[in-house]
Amino acid sequence: MIRALILGGTADASLLAAEIARAGIDAVYSYGGRTRAPADQPLPTRIGGFGGVSGLADCIRREGITHVIDATHPFAAEMSRNAVAACTETGTPLIALERAPWTRVSGDNWIEMANINTAVAALPDAPANVFLAIGRQHIAPFATKPQHSYTLRFVDPPEAPLPFPADVIVSRGPFTLHGELEMMRTRGISWIVARNSGGDGARAKVDAARRLGLPVVMISRPQLPERLRVESVAEVVQWLGHRTRLGA
Ligand code: NAP
């Protein structure tokens, strides 16, 4: 009998949950609890951290989880590392559902950086209008370049004061090319800082930057331990089906 645990919080995880529910596979969906009103899922849902590797391993044993699917955001590195460790500890099969990163195309002006701190250093010294398309937990280091005017975009309004003054847009994606062009033109955006999330829902800002000839400081994905990784929901369902036929 299969009982899957989906580590979610992404659009792909929602697609997967819908497909798993449709297929009648027993599963639990897990949210990290970052957004105030997460989308409803057609599966039993839990919200909040597990308590590190040991907490996740305990949950796997307690809930009788047979398969873990890591469908978290490509930059949710701590959760992904914990999943590898907890699945190794409990001998539970793990698969990652992770969209491919964006690749540079003709006309892109990307400055690729390994992390947030080097991204801050890549910004110019002269004042610029910078769109920080990164999660709210990661903005603090930009306070060291206060000469810039920052535009931030969050799913929920900020609860705590921001580490620097900023123009905050509260909106949930996916975003369109038209909308991103409009937003960047209206605010006179001259630099963009983004993470290489991949996928269609978030790429409109990158396409808009190319159209407007704007530089993008593109933060590369974090390094993760080796794991089975696929890019489509169908492959995950197939993986679960394969296991069923083998009686795993
Ligand atoms: P993270 O830094 O890798 O995770 C930090 C901690 O949050 C984890 O160690 C875990 O706590 C808890 N956590 C994260 N995802 C969880 C999940 N799906 N279920 C239960 N606990 C979870 O991750 P993050 O960047 O804060 O992202 C948190 C969530 O937001 C993820 O579900 C991710 O898919 C989603 N998300 C992230 C981004 C992003 O840009 N990073 C963008 C869109 C959506 P414990 O150690 O206590 O288990």
py3Dmol code that shows the C-alpha trace and the ligand (Angstrom):
import py3Dmol

protein = """\
ATOM      1  CA  MET A   1       0.000   0.000   0.000  1.00  0.00           C
ATOM      2  CA  ILE A   2       1.242   3.425  -0.930  1.00  0.00           C
ATOM      3  CA  ARG A   3       0.991   6.409   1.377  1.00  0.00           C
ATOM      4  CA  ALA A   4       2.795   9.385  -0.091  1.00  0.00           C
ATOM      5  CA  LEU A   5       4.027  12.553   1.569  1.00  0.00           C
ATOM      6  CA  ILE A   6       4.149  15.594  -0.717  1.00  0.00           C
ATOM      7  CA  LEU A   7       6.457  18.360   0.459  1.00  0.00           C
ATOM      8  CA  GLY A   8       4.697  21.222  -1.275  1.00  0.00           C
ATOM      9  CA  GLY A   9       4.283  24.961  -1.524  1.00  0.00           C
ATOM     10  CA  THR A  10       4.673  25.362  -5.291  1.00  0.00           C
ATOM     11  CA  ALA A  11       2.380  25.458  -8.320  1.00  0.00           C
ATOM     12  CA  ASP A  12       3.831  22.123  -9.432  1.00  0.00           C
ATOM     13  CA  ALA A  13       3.027  20.602  -6.035  1.00  0.00           C
ATOM     14  CA  SER A  14      -0.605  21.705  -6.439  1.00  0.00           C
ATOM     15  CA  LEU A  15      -0.772  20.093  -9.889  1.00  0.00           C
ATOM     16  CA  LEU A  16       0.714  16.942  -8.428  1.00  0.00           C
ATOM     17  CA  ALA A  17      -1.768  16.910  -5.526  1.00  0.00           C
ATOM     18  CA  ALA A  18      -4.660  17.183  -7.990  1.00  0.00           C
ATOM     19  CA  GLU A  19      -3.311  14.291 -10.046  1.00  0.00           C
ATOM     20  CA  ILE A  20      -2.639  12.115  -7.001  1.00  0.00           C
ATOM     21  CA  ALA A  21      -6.141  12.778  -5.669  1.00  0.00           C
ATOM     22  CA  ARG A  22      -7.601  11.933  -9.087  1.00  0.00           C
ATOM     23  CA  ALA A  23      -5.629   8.687  -9.157  1.00  0.00           C
ATOM     24  CA  GLY A  24      -6.997   7.800  -5.703  1.00  0.00           C
ATOM     25  CA  ILE A  25      -3.519   7.467  -4.165  1.00  0.00           C
ATOM     26  CA  ASP A  26      -3.380   7.870  -0.387  1.00  0.00           C
ATOM     27  CA  ALA A  27      -1.276  10.946   0.363  1.00  0.00           C
ATOM     28  CA  VAL A  28      -0.609  13.787   2.780  1.00  0.00           C
ATOM     29  CA  TYR A  29       0.260  17.282   1.551  1.00  0.00           C
ATOM     30  CA  SER A  30       2.666  19.366   3.619  1.00  0.00           C
ATOM     31  CA  TYR A  31       3.000  23.154   3.607  1.00  0.00           C
ATOM     32  CA  GLY A  32       5.901  24.974   5.221  1.00  0.00           C
ATOM     33  CA  GLY A  33       3.489  27.615   6.523  1.00  0.00           C
ATOM     34  CA  ARG A  34       5.055  30.632   4.851  1.00  0.00           C
ATOM     35  CA  THR A  35       1.887  32.141   3.383  1.00  0.00           C
ATOM     36  CA  ARG A  36      -1.141  33.205   5.397  1.00  0.00           C
ATOM     37  CA  ALA A  37      -3.803  31.648   3.198  1.00  0.00           C
ATOM     38  CA  PRO A  38      -2.281  28.713   1.356  1.00  0.00           C
ATOM     39  CA  ALA A  39      -4.343  27.245  -1.472  1.00  0.00           C
ATOM     40  CA  ASP A  40      -6.683  24.402  -0.479  1.00  0.00           C
ATOM     41  CA  GLN A  41      -5.516  20.987  -1.620  1.00  0.00           C
ATOM     42  CA  PRO A  42      -7.651  17.976  -2.515  1.00  0.00           C
ATOM     43  CA  LEU A  43      -5.647  15.895  -0.011  1.00  0.00           C
ATOM     44  CA  PRO A  44      -5.329  15.810   3.778  1.00  0.00           C
ATOM     45  CA  THR A  45      -3.015  18.727   4.562  1.00  0.00           C
ATOM     46  CA  ARG A  46      -0.602  19.535   7.365  1.00  0.00           C
ATOM     47  CA  ILE A  47       1.091  22.906   7.857  1.00  0.00           C
ATOM     48  CA  GLY A  48       4.434  23.853   9.457  1.00  0.00           C
ATOM     49  CA  GLY A  49       7.953  22.513   9.923  1.00  0.00           C
ATOM     50  CA  PHE A  50       8.583  18.918  11.014  1.00  0.00           C
ATOM     51  CA  GLY A  51      11.430  19.806  13.376  1.00  0.00           C
ATOM     52  CA  GLY A  52      14.485  19.043  11.256  1.00  0.00           C
ATOM     53  CA  VAL A  53      15.648  15.676   9.946  1.00  0.00           C
ATOM     54  CA  SER A  54      14.611  13.735  13.057  1.00  0.00           C
ATOM     55  CA  GLY A  55      11.158  15.356  13.069  1.00  0.00           C
ATOM     56  CA  LEU A  56      10.596  14.431   9.438  1.00  0.00           C
ATOM     57  CA  ALA A  57      11.864  10.890  10.026  1.00  0.00           C
ATOM     58  CA  ASP A  58       9.462  10.568  12.985  1.00  0.00           C
ATOM     59  CA  CYS A  59       6.588  11.840  10.839  1.00  0.00           C
ATOM     60  CA  ILE A  60       7.416   9.328   8.098  1.00  0.00           C
ATOM     61  CA  ARG A  61       7.336   6.456  10.615  1.00  0.00           C
ATOM     62  CA  ARG A  62       4.297   7.693  12.555  1.00  0.00           C
ATOM     63  CA  GLU A  63       2.201   8.364   9.446  1.00  0.00           C
ATOM     64  CA  GLY A  64       3.252   5.158   7.707  1.00  0.00           C
ATOM     65  CA  ILE A  65       4.661   7.094   4.748  1.00  0.00           C
ATOM     66  CA  THR A  66       5.958   4.811   1.993  1.00  0.00           C
ATOM     67  CA  HIS A  67       7.074   7.424  -0.563  1.00  0.00           C
ATOM     68  CA  VAL A  68       8.218  11.042  -0.234  1.00  0.00           C
ATOM     69  CA  ILE A  69       7.876  13.559  -3.057  1.00  0.00           C
ATOM     70  CA  ASP A  70       9.883  16.736  -2.680  1.00  0.00           C
ATOM     71  CA  ALA A  71       7.907  19.281  -4.701  1.00  0.00           C
ATOM     72  CA  THR A  72       9.232  22.288  -2.806  1.00  0.00           C
ATOM     73  CA  HIS A  73      10.653  25.378  -4.481  1.00  0.00           C
ATOM     74  CA  PRO A  74      14.150  24.855  -5.956  1.00  0.00           C
ATOM     75  CA  PHE A  75      15.502  27.358  -3.402  1.00  0.00           C
ATOM     76  CA  ALA A  76      13.918  25.586  -0.416  1.00  0.00           C
ATOM     77  CA  ALA A  77      17.288  23.925   0.162  1.00  0.00           C
ATOM     78  CA  GLU A  78      16.978  23.153   3.859  1.00  0.00           C
ATOM     79  CA  MET A  79      13.747  21.213   3.381  1.00  0.00           C
ATOM     80  CA  SER A  80      15.213  19.349   0.410  1.00  0.00           C
ATOM     81  CA  ARG A  81      18.400  18.412   2.303  1.00  0.00           C
ATOM     82  CA  ASN A  82      16.318  17.271   5.281  1.00  0.00           C
ATOM     83  CA  ALA A  83      14.181  15.137   2.978  1.00  0.00           C
ATOM     84  CA  VAL A  84      17.240  13.357   1.581  1.00  0.00           C
ATOM     85  CA  ALA A  85      18.592  12.723   5.092  1.00  0.00           C
ATOM     86  CA  ALA A  86      15.265  11.585   6.613  1.00  0.00           C
ATOM     87  CA  CYS A  87      14.487   9.286   3.672  1.00  0.00           C
ATOM     88  CA  THR A  88      17.962   7.762   3.907  1.00  0.00           C
ATOM     89  CA  GLU A  89      17.491   7.259   7.655  1.00  0.00           C
ATOM     90  CA  THR A  90      14.084   5.610   7.266  1.00  0.00           C
ATOM     91  CA  GLY A  91      14.797   3.790   3.985  1.00  0.00           C
ATOM     92  CA  THR A  92      11.941   5.629   2.256  1.00  0.00           C
ATOM     93  CA  PRO A  93      12.003   6.152  -1.534  1.00  0.00           C
ATOM     94  CA  LEU A  94      12.320   9.848  -2.442  1.00  0.00           C
ATOM     95  CA  ILE A  95      11.727  11.675  -5.694  1.00  0.00           C
ATOM     96  CA  ALA A  96      12.093  15.396  -6.403  1.00  0.00           C
ATOM     97  CA  LEU A  97       9.676  17.163  -8.720  1.00  0.00           C
ATOM     98  CA  GLU A  98      11.737  20.117  -9.854  1.00  0.00           C
ATOM     99  CA  ARG A  99      11.314  22.239 -12.952  1.00  0.00           C
ATOM    100  CA  ALA A 100      14.361  22.908 -15.091  1.00  0.00           C
ATOM    101  CA  PRO A 101      16.220  26.165 -14.499  1.00  0.00           C
ATOM    102  CA  TRP A 102      15.893  28.951 -17.077  1.00  0.00           C
ATOM    103  CA  THR A 103      18.703  29.196 -19.562  1.00  0.00           C
ATOM    104  CA  ARG A 104      20.042  32.396 -21.024  1.00  0.00           C
ATOM    105  CA  VAL A 105      18.742  33.258 -24.489  1.00  0.00           C
ATOM    106  CA  SER A 106      19.889  35.861 -27.001  1.00  0.00           C
ATOM    107  CA  GLY A 107      19.265  39.348 -25.641  1.00  0.00           C
ATOM    108  CA  ASP A 108      19.478  38.348 -21.981  1.00  0.00           C
ATOM    109  CA  ASN A 109      21.839  40.450 -19.883  1.00  0.00           C
ATOM    110  CA  TRP A 110      22.358  38.189 -16.871  1.00  0.00           C
ATOM    111  CA  ILE A 111      24.995  38.500 -14.200  1.00  0.00           C
ATOM    112  CA  GLU A 112      24.986  35.061 -12.591  1.00  0.00           C
ATOM    113  CA  MET A 113      25.738  34.927  -8.892  1.00  0.00           C
ATOM    114  CA  ALA A 114      25.960  32.037  -6.451  1.00  0.00           C
ATOM    115  CA  ASN A 115      24.029  33.552  -3.553  1.00  0.00           C
ATOM    116  CA  ILE A 116      22.320  36.632  -2.114  1.00  0.00           C
ATOM    117  CA  ASN A 117      25.487  38.212  -0.740  1.00  0.00           C
ATOM    118  CA  THR A 118      27.294  38.129  -4.063  1.00  0.00           C
ATOM    119  CA  ALA A 119      24.080  39.363  -5.721  1.00  0.00           C
ATOM    120  CA  VAL A 120      24.167  42.450  -3.472  1.00  0.00           C
ATOM    121  CA  ALA A 121      27.792  43.050  -4.474  1.00  0.00           C
ATOM    122  CA  ALA A 122      26.846  42.807  -8.173  1.00  0.00           C
ATOM    123  CA  LEU A 123      24.518  45.807  -7.959  1.00  0.00           C
ATOM    124  CA  PRO A 124      26.037  49.100  -9.136  1.00  0.00           C
ATOM    125  CA  ASP A 125      27.251  51.771  -6.728  1.00  0.00           C
ATOM    126  CA  ALA A 126      25.274  54.507  -8.527  1.00  0.00           C
ATOM    127  CA  PRO A 127      21.626  54.772  -7.394  1.00  0.00           C
ATOM    128  CA  ALA A 128      19.254  52.523  -9.358  1.00  0.00           C
ATOM    129  CA  ASN A 129      15.636  51.386  -9.230  1.00  0.00           C
ATOM    130  CA  VAL A 130      15.969  47.740  -8.285  1.00  0.00           C
ATOM    131  CA  PHE A 131      13.227  45.109  -8.420  1.00  0.00           C
ATOM    132  CA  LEU A 132      14.076  42.422  -5.862  1.00  0.00           C
ATOM    133  CA  ALA A 133      12.182  39.347  -7.054  1.00  0.00           C
ATOM    134  CA  ILE A 134      13.273  37.218  -4.108  1.00  0.00           C
ATOM    135  CA  GLY A 135      11.581  35.902  -0.971  1.00  0.00           C
ATOM    136  CA  ARG A 136      11.111  38.237   1.971  1.00  0.00           C
ATOM    137  CA  GLN A 137      13.445  36.158   4.189  1.00  0.00           C
ATOM    138  CA  HIS A 138      16.343  37.075   1.908  1.00  0.00           C
ATOM    139  CA  ILE A 139      16.096  40.842   1.505  1.00  0.00           C
ATOM    140  CA  ALA A 140      18.057  42.020   4.585  1.00  0.00           C
ATOM    141  CA  PRO A 141      21.544  42.002   2.945  1.00  0.00           C
ATOM    142  CA  PHE A 142      20.350  44.659   0.458  1.00  0.00           C
ATOM    143  CA  ALA A 143      20.251  47.164   3.334  1.00  0.00           C
ATOM    144  CA  THR A 144      24.007  47.502   2.773  1.00  0.00           C
ATOM    145  CA  LYS A 145      23.245  49.286  -0.533  1.00  0.00           C
ATOM    146  CA  PRO A 146      20.802  51.953   0.691  1.00  0.00           C
ATOM    147  CA  GLN A 147      21.451  54.237  -2.289  1.00  0.00           C
ATOM    148  CA  HIS A 148      19.033  52.197  -4.387  1.00  0.00           C
ATOM    149  CA  SER A 149      15.230  52.468  -4.535  1.00  0.00           C
ATOM    150  CA  TYR A 150      13.849  48.977  -4.068  1.00  0.00           C
ATOM    151  CA  THR A 151      10.612  47.441  -5.297  1.00  0.00           C
ATOM    152  CA  LEU A 152       9.585  44.225  -3.537  1.00  0.00           C
ATOM    153  CA  ARG A 153       6.749  41.850  -4.333  1.00  0.00           C
ATOM    154  CA  PHE A 154       5.232  39.525  -1.726  1.00  0.00           C
ATOM    155  CA  VAL A 155       2.261  37.170  -1.567  1.00  0.00           C
ATOM    156  CA  ASP A 156       1.160  38.660   1.792  1.00  0.00           C
ATOM    157  CA  PRO A 157       1.646  42.185   3.184  1.00  0.00           C
ATOM    158  CA  PRO A 158       4.767  42.328   5.399  1.00  0.00           C
ATOM    159  CA  GLU A 159       3.998  41.728   9.088  1.00  0.00           C
ATOM    160  CA  ALA A 160       7.239  43.178  10.441  1.00  0.00           C
ATOM    161  CA  PRO A 161       8.941  46.425   9.430  1.00  0.00           C
ATOM    162  CA  LEU A 162      11.216  45.988   6.421  1.00  0.00           C
ATOM    163  CA  PRO A 163      15.003  46.343   6.886  1.00  0.00           C
ATOM    164  CA  PHE A 164      14.974  49.330   4.468  1.00  0.00           C
ATOM    165  CA  PRO A 165      12.365  51.588   2.850  1.00  0.00           C
ATOM    166  CA  ALA A 166      10.799  49.969  -0.210  1.00  0.00           C
ATOM    167  CA  ASP A 167       7.875  50.082  -2.562  1.00  0.00           C
ATOM    168  CA  VAL A 168       5.960  46.879  -1.777  1.00  0.00           C
ATOM    169  CA  ILE A 169       3.643  45.163  -4.240  1.00  0.00           C
ATOM    170  CA  VAL A 170       1.366  42.524  -2.708  1.00  0.00           C
ATOM    171  CA  SER A 171       0.397  40.028  -5.370  1.00  0.00           C
ATOM    172  CA  ARG A 172       0.352  36.301  -5.996  1.00  0.00           C
ATOM    173  CA  GLY A 173       1.652  34.958  -9.330  1.00  0.00           C
ATOM    174  CA  PRO A 174       1.648  33.758 -11.988  1.00  0.00           C
ATOM    175  CA  PHE A 175       2.517  37.046 -13.713  1.00  0.00           C
ATOM    176  CA  THR A 176       2.154  37.931 -17.386  1.00  0.00           C
ATOM    177  CA  LEU A 177       4.705  39.523 -19.690  1.00  0.00           C
ATOM    178  CA  HIS A 178       2.337  42.432 -20.267  1.00  0.00           C
ATOM    179  CA  GLY A 179       1.905  42.967 -16.529  1.00  0.00           C
ATOM    180  CA  GLU A 180       5.632  42.744 -15.810  1.00  0.00           C
ATOM    181  CA  LEU A 181       6.480  45.214 -18.605  1.00  0.00           C
ATOM    182  CA  GLU A 182       3.919  47.630 -17.236  1.00  0.00           C
ATOM    183  CA  MET A 183       5.170  47.256 -13.662  1.00  0.00           C
ATOM    184  CA  MET A 184       8.807  47.795 -14.673  1.00  0.00           C
ATOM    185  CA  ARG A 185       8.056  50.767 -16.925  1.00  0.00           C
ATOM    186  CA  THR A 186       5.790  52.482 -14.377  1.00  0.00           C
ATOM    187  CA  ARG A 187       8.421  52.222 -11.670  1.00  0.00           C
ATOM    188  CA  GLY A 188      11.381  52.971 -13.920  1.00  0.00           C
ATOM    189  CA  ILE A 189      13.051  49.709 -12.902  1.00  0.00           C
ATOM    190  CA  SER A 190      16.677  49.660 -14.062  1.00  0.00           C
ATOM    191  CA  TRP A 191      17.996  46.468 -12.354  1.00  0.00           C
ATOM    192  CA  ILE A 192      16.394  43.169 -11.393  1.00  0.00           C
ATOM    193  CA  VAL A 193      17.544  40.608  -8.872  1.00  0.00           C
ATOM    194  CA  ALA A 194      15.952  37.191  -9.377  1.00  0.00           C
ATOM    195  CA  ARG A 195      16.517  33.579  -8.443  1.00  0.00           C
ATOM    196  CA  ASN A 196      16.693  30.973 -11.153  1.00  0.00           C
ATOM    197  CA  SER A 197      13.417  29.339 -10.148  1.00  0.00           C
ATOM    198  CA  GLY A 198      12.541  28.029 -13.605  1.00  0.00           C
ATOM    199  CA  GLY A 199       8.969  27.412 -14.773  1.00  0.00           C
ATOM    200  CA  ASP A 200       6.548  29.532 -16.729  1.00  0.00           C
ATOM    201  CA  GLY A 201       4.726  31.308 -13.906  1.00  0.00           C
ATOM    202  CA  ALA A 202       7.781  33.270 -12.773  1.00  0.00           C
ATOM    203  CA  ARG A 203       9.633  33.760 -16.042  1.00  0.00           C
ATOM    204  CA  ALA A 204       7.613  36.758 -17.284  1.00  0.00           C
ATOM    205  CA  LYS A 205       9.909  39.099 -15.336  1.00  0.00           C
ATOM    206  CA  VAL A 206      12.951  37.646 -17.091  1.00  0.00           C
ATOM    207  CA  ASP A 207      11.259  37.999 -20.494  1.00  0.00           C
ATOM    208  CA  ALA A 208      10.264  41.566 -19.627  1.00  0.00           C
ATOM    209  CA  ALA A 209      13.840  42.399 -18.594  1.00  0.00           C
ATOM    210  CA  ARG A 210      15.099  41.131 -21.968  1.00  0.00           C
ATOM    211  CA  ARG A 211      12.524  43.232 -23.827  1.00  0.00           C
ATOM    212  CA  LEU A 212      13.542  46.323 -21.882  1.00  0.00           C
ATOM    213  CA  GLY A 213      17.280  45.571 -22.123  1.00  0.00           C
ATOM    214  CA  LEU A 214      17.647  45.503 -18.320  1.00  0.00           C
ATOM    215  CA  PRO A 215      20.408  43.702 -16.432  1.00  0.00           C
ATOM    216  CA  VAL A 216      19.305  40.775 -14.262  1.00  0.00           C
ATOM    217  CA  VAL A 217      21.389  39.585 -11.341  1.00  0.00           C
ATOM    218  CA  MET A 218      20.418  35.910 -11.549  1.00  0.00           C
ATOM    219  CA  ILE A 219      21.058  33.836  -8.434  1.00  0.00           C
ATOM    220  CA  SER A 220      21.931  30.234  -9.254  1.00  0.00           C
ATOM    221  CA  ARG A 221      20.236  27.317  -7.554  1.00  0.00           C
ATOM    222  CA  PRO A 222      21.681  25.932  -4.334  1.00  0.00           C
ATOM    223  CA  GLN A 223      23.677  22.704  -4.523  1.00  0.00           C
ATOM    224  CA  LEU A 224      21.677  19.732  -3.247  1.00  0.00           C
ATOM    225  CA  PRO A 225      22.625  16.142  -2.498  1.00  0.00           C
ATOM    226  CA  GLU A 226      22.161  13.590  -5.276  1.00  0.00           C
ATOM    227  CA  ARG A 227      18.541  12.415  -5.551  1.00  0.00           C
ATOM    228  CA  LEU A 228      16.114  11.054  -8.100  1.00  0.00           C
ATOM    229  CA  ARG A 229      14.706  14.097  -9.902  1.00  0.00           C
ATOM    230  CA  VAL A 230      11.987  14.507 -12.543  1.00  0.00           C
ATOM    231  CA  GLU A 231      10.354  17.530 -14.131  1.00  0.00           C
ATOM    232  CA  SER A 232       6.765  16.407 -14.698  1.00  0.00           C
ATOM    233  CA  VAL A 233       3.821  15.384 -12.565  1.00  0.00           C
ATOM    234  CA  ALA A 234       3.252  12.420 -14.899  1.00  0.00           C
ATOM    235  CA  GLU A 235       6.709  11.048 -14.101  1.00  0.00           C
ATOM    236  CA  VAL A 236       5.995  11.212 -10.373  1.00  0.00           C
ATOM    237  CA  VAL A 237       2.694   9.378 -10.770  1.00  0.00           C
ATOM    238  CA  GLN A 238       4.443   6.811 -12.946  1.00  0.00           C
ATOM    239  CA  TRP A 239       7.089   6.415 -10.247  1.00  0.00           C
ATOM    240  CA  LEU A 240       4.372   5.729  -7.679  1.00  0.00           C
ATOM    241  CA  GLY A 241       2.611   3.333 -10.052  1.00  0.00           C
ATOM    242  CA  HIS A 242       5.805   1.471 -10.759  1.00  0.00           C
ATOM    243  CA  ARG A 243       6.343   0.984  -7.076  1.00  0.00           C
ATOM    244  CA  THR A 244       2.767  -0.281  -6.674  1.00  0.00           C
ATOM    245  CA  ARG A 245       3.200  -2.888  -9.368  1.00  0.00           C
ATOM    246  CA  LEU A 246       6.417  -4.017  -7.702  1.00  0.00           C
ATOM    247  CA  GLY A 247       4.566  -4.182  -4.389  1.00  0.00           C
ATOM    248  CA  ALA A 248       6.977  -1.764  -2.676  1.00  0.00           C
TER     249      ALA A 248
END
"""
ligand_1 = """\
48
NAP
P 13.585 26.064 3.488
O 14.419 27.237 3.867
O 14.232 24.966 2.740
O 12.883 25.439 4.750
C 13.072 25.883 6.073
C 12.270 25.024 6.984
O 10.878 25.241 6.764
C 12.461 23.523 6.760
O 13.648 23.041 7.364
C 11.194 22.995 7.375
O 11.233 23.104 8.796
C 10.159 24.018 6.926
N 9.544 23.653 5.640
C 9.848 24.106 4.399
N 9.034 23.581 3.488
C 8.185 22.748 4.169
C 7.100 21.932 3.769
N 6.694 21.864 2.484
N 6.463 21.224 4.733
C 6.845 21.309 6.036
N 7.863 22.078 6.463
C 8.528 22.796 5.541
O 12.319 26.526 2.642
P 11.704 27.976 2.396
O 12.504 28.651 1.366
O 11.483 28.646 3.713
O 10.313 27.574 1.740
C 9.228 27.193 2.555
C 8.056 26.727 1.701
O 7.659 27.748 0.790
C 8.354 25.477 0.880
O 7.219 24.655 0.967
C 8.561 26.002 -0.507
O 8.187 25.079 -1.519
C 7.645 27.223 -0.518
N 8.133 28.230 -1.451
C 9.408 28.694 -1.318
C 9.849 29.611 -2.204
C 11.272 30.082 -2.096
O 11.564 31.018 -2.812
N 12.130 29.480 -1.286
C 9.034 30.098 -3.201
C 7.738 29.599 -3.304
C 7.298 28.682 -2.401
P 11.681 21.899 9.741
O 13.164 21.828 9.636
O 11.170 22.294 11.075
O 11.025 20.643 9.207
"""
view = py3Dmol.view(width=600, height=400)
view.addModel(protein, "pdb")
view.setStyle({"model": 0}, {"cartoon": {"style": "trace"}})
view.addModel(ligand_1, "xyz")
view.setStyle({"model": 1}, {"stick": {}})
view.zoomTo()
view.show()
